[in-house]
Amino acid sequence: MRLHVDQRHERVLELVRERGSLRVSELAAELGVSAVTLRRDVEALAAQGRVHRLHGAVVWPGDSVAPAQERPQSAEGAVIGMIVPTTTLIFADIIRGAREAVVAQGGRLVLGVSGYVDSEDAVQAGHLVSGGAEGLLVAPSWFGGVPERGQEKWLLDQGVPAVLVERSAPPGNPASVLDRVCTDRAHGAAVVVDHFATLGHRRITAVLQEGPHATQISTGFEMAVRSLGLEVDPGAPTVREHGDYEASVDYLVEAVKKRGVTAALVHSDEDAIVLVPRLQACGIRVPEDLAIVAYDDGVAGLADVPLSAVAPPTRSVGELAAKLLLQRLAELRNGQRPGPRQHLDLLPELRVRKSCGGESITE
């Protein structure tokens, strides 16, 4: 039978008096209520001076505060909110990695989806925090991957620790002080350029999908081309709206037949899968006439001509972001001084298949 609120308060007082201190998560489990309900009970009792709150723990007023080494040393039982623009492709694995890390510490991951609608980020964040989320993992719907014109304000106003996932903020932006975990997409593009050079290609190009990662991929491509002394097709890398396949095909056909381009980096997998048969219909064989490497490797290996692709460490991005947020929550619970903020860049890898004409790996 569910206890009345007054009965629940008395039971909380009884348990804390007996044991001196308890974690909120332990109390909630023992009483069979949610952590959110229990926190409200504790707040009410603390306001009356009947218990003390201590970063996720409840302490009997007559007891001295426990030394740091005796306080809870983890974020066990934490409710973590996660906001992503979509649950498909790379974000599916990022979510899995985050969930596994949170569950491993006895916590719960609660998901919000923005659908790439900028205003929806704040709505989802408010809903998650009001529902009991103690921290946020966030991949905001920032079109260029970085905030513009105060787009970060809602995130900084939530009042809970937050870690950016596959997003960053430039120096000087208020959100630049947040922890973040990202794929180094510029490095991935540079690895592709180096691979093309190793295969003997001298004139190359890139066709990129407009969106959060285009700038990083373009930067890595351009820097590697200059470093290796390759020739880049005029106007490359070209960035096009997602779904503008006809323009991409027209560009690549002309680049190959008229300007001697022999290799192309294409972002994303989906775009590359669509482009290959259209190029073949125009008389351009892959990889004989045009070597192609895709970016993301969500479904690249399933193409009719299996696509070589840059594979971001998606599951690791989610896992490390979650562990970093749990670390921040543990510091709060223990009353510790927060450690240095961290900006983690994880390196993707190139998975070689048939589409670039190199020696294929074993899947």
N, C-alpha and C positions, 0 to 999 in steps of 0.2 A: 504494500500500500504506500502511495506517495505521501510523504510527510507534509504537513502544513508548514508555511514559512516560519512560524514561531517555533514549532517543534524542530524544524531543521536548524534554526539558530541555536537552540538549546543543545542539540546534538553536536554541532560544531564546537560550541564552548566546552562541552564535556570532553570531546576528543583532544582538543588543543590543551586543555588543562591537564589531562592525563599524560600527554607526551611532550609537552613543552613547546614543540613546534612541528608543523606539518606543511608539506607542499600542497598548494591548491589542487593540483591534479590528483594527489592521493586522497584528499578529502572528498573531492567530487566523485571519485570511483567508489569510495566507501559508502557514500550516501546515495549513490545511484542517480546522480544528477549531472547535468552538463557542466563543464568548466566555466561557461559564461554565467550560469545561474549561481554557481558557488562563489564566483568572484563578486557578484552583486551582494550576496549574503555577507561576505567578508568585509566589503566596503561599508555596509550598514553597521556591522558590529564594530569596525574600526572607528567609525564616526562617533560611536557611543563610548569609545575608549575601552571596550571590553576585550579587544585583541589588538595586536600590532600587525601591520602588513609589511613584508620585506621581500620585494622583488619576486613574487610568485610563491612566497611562503607565508604562513600565518604563525605568529609567535604569541605565547601567553604573556600578558603584560608584566607579570612578576619576574619573568626570566630576563637575564641580560641578553643582548644581541650576541648570537653565536659568532665565534671567530670565522674568518673567511674560509678556512680549510674545512670547517664543519657545515657550511651552508651548502645548499644544493649546487652541484657542480655541472649541471647540464640544463638543457632546455626541454627536458622530458615533459611530455603532455602538452606541448605548445601547439596552438592552432596557427597555421601559416596560410596566409592568403596569397594566391598567385594570379596575376592578370596577364593574359596573353592575347594577341590579336586574332589567333586562330588555333585550333587544336590539330591541324593537319600538318603533314610533311615534317619539317625539322622541329616544329614545336611539339609534335607528338612525343618524340624521344626526349626532348628537354623536360617536358612534364613528367615523363616516367622517371627520369633520373632524379628530379626534385622530390617526387613522391617517395621513392625508395629511400632517399636520405632522411626525409622527415619521419617516415614510419619506423625506420631503424632506431630512431631516438624516442619512440613512443608518442610521436606527435601525429597531427592530422593535417593534410593539405586540402584546402578548399579553393576551388577554381572559379575565376571570373573571366569572361571572354568579351573583348571590345569590338571585334569585327572590323578592326582598322578604322574605327570611328573615334576621332580624337576626344570628343566630349564624353564618350562612354567610359574612358579610363577612370575619370574622377567618380562617376556614378558607381562603377564596380568597386573601386577602392572604399568609398564610403559605406557601401553595403557590407563588404567583408569586415571592415574594422568594427562597425556597429554590431556585427554578428559575433564578435569575439576574436577576430584575427589579431595576434600580438605582433606580427611583422608581415611585410609584403615582399614578394618576389615579383618584379614588374618588367614586362617588355612593352613599353608604351607605344601608342600608335603615332610615333613621331615619324613623319613621312621620310625625312632624310636620315633617320636613325639618331638624330640629335634634336634637342628641343629648340624651338624658335619662339620669339615673342611671348615669353612667360609661360610656355607650355608645361614647364616643370613645376609650377607653383602648387598645383593640387597635390602633387606627390609629397612635397615638403611640408604641407599643411596637415598631413594625416596624424602626426604625433606618435608614430610607431617606426621602428627601424625598417629600412627598405634596402633592397639590393637590386640594382638594374641587371637585366638579363638580355644579352645580345643588343644592348643599347648603351650609349655613352653620352656624356655632356662635355663640351669643350671647356678648356681652362677659363675661369672667370665666370662661368655660368654657375648659379647656386647649386645645381644638381651635380656639379663636378666633385663635390665632397662625398657623394654617396659611394658605397661599395658597388663594384660591378664585376660581372664575369661575362666575357665576350669571346667569340671566335676571331682570331686575327685573319680577317678575310683578305687583307692586302698581302699577307704572307702566302695565302693559298693561291692568289693570282700570280704571284712571282714564281711559285713552284711550277705552275703551268708553263709560263714563258720559258723557264729554264729547261723544262722537258721538251718543249718544241725545238729549242736550240740544239739540244742533245740529239734529236732525231734529224737534224740537218735543215730545218725550216729557217728561212732568212727573212721572209716577208709575212707578217702575221696581222691578225685583227682581233677585236673583241666586240661581241654584241651582248649588251647587258640590259637586264630588266630594270625599269625605273622602280625605285623603292629605297628602303632603309639601308641596303648594303651596296648600292651601286657606286657610291663615292669611294668606299674603301677598296672595292675590287678594282675600280678604274685606277686609283692611285698606285696600287701594287703592280698592276699591269704596266703602267707607264714607266715606273721606276725601274722595273726589271728589264724592259726593252732598252732603255738608255744604258743601263749597267752592262748588258750583254752585247750592245752594239748592233741590235737587230733593226730591220726596217719595219715600220708600222704603216699600215694603209692610211692614206690621208683621211682625217676625220675620225679615226679610231682612237680610243674605244667609243663606239656609238651607243647611246643609251636610249631605249625606246619604251613606249608604254606597253605594259603587259597585254598580250593578245594582238599586237600589231605585227602579225606574222608576215603579211604580204610585203611590207616595207623591208623587213629583215631579210626575206628571201631575195628580193630585188637587189638589195645592197650587196649581199654575199655573192650572188651570181655575177654581178658586174665586177666585184673585187677579184674574184677568181679568174674570170675569162678575160678581163681587160687590164688588170693591174698585177697579176701574178701572185696574189695571195694564196698561200698553201695551208694555212692553219688558222683556227679560230677558237677562242674561248667564248662559250655561250652560257649565260646565266638566265634562266635556271634549267634544271633537268627537263621540266615540262616544256619549256621553249625549245630546247634542243631536240626533244622527241618529236615535236611537231615539225621542226625545220628540216630534219634529215630526209624524209620521203619527198618533201616538196623540192628540195635541192636535187635529189636524184631524178625527179620528174623533169627538171630543167637540164639534165645531162651532166650534173656534177656528182661524182661518186664519192662516197665517204667510206674509208679514209683515202682512197687512191688519189683523188683530186683535191680534197680538202680534209685535213685532219681536224677533228673536233674534240674538245674537252668541255664537259658541262660543269656546272657548279651547284652543289648541295648533296648529290648522291642519295636522294631519297628513293628514287625509282629509276635511276640511270641504267642500272644493270638489266632492267627489264625491257629496254628498247629493242626493236628488231635488229638494229646494229648496236650491240651493247656499248653503251657510252662510257668512255673514260670520264672520271669526275673527281672534283675536289670534295672531300668528305669532311665537313665540320664535326668536331667531337661533341655532338649534340647531347648525348646522355650525360657526359662529363660536365658540360656547361650547367645543366640542371642540378646535378649532384653537388658540384662545388658551390654553386650559388646558394643552395639550400643549407649546406653545412656552414657557410659563412654567415648566413642570417641566424642560424641556430646558435652559433658562437656569440653573436651580438646579444641575443636574448639571454644566454647564459651569463654573460657579463653583467647585464642589467639585474638579473635575479640575484647574483652574488654581490652586488654593490661594488663591482670592480671598475677600475678606470678602463674605458674602452681601448683596445689595441689600435694600432695605426690602420687607417682606412686602406682598403686594398682594391687595386685595379688589375684584374687577372685577365691576361690574353692567352687563350689556348690555341695551339697551332693545328690547323687541319692537315689532312694527308691526301696525296694524290693516289687514286685507285685506277690503275691502267687496264683498259679493256680494248676492244677491237677498233673503236671509232677514231683513235689517234694513230693507228698503225704501229704502235709500239708493242713490246712483248707483254702480253696480258698476264695479270695476276690470277691466282686461283681464288675464287669466291668462297 
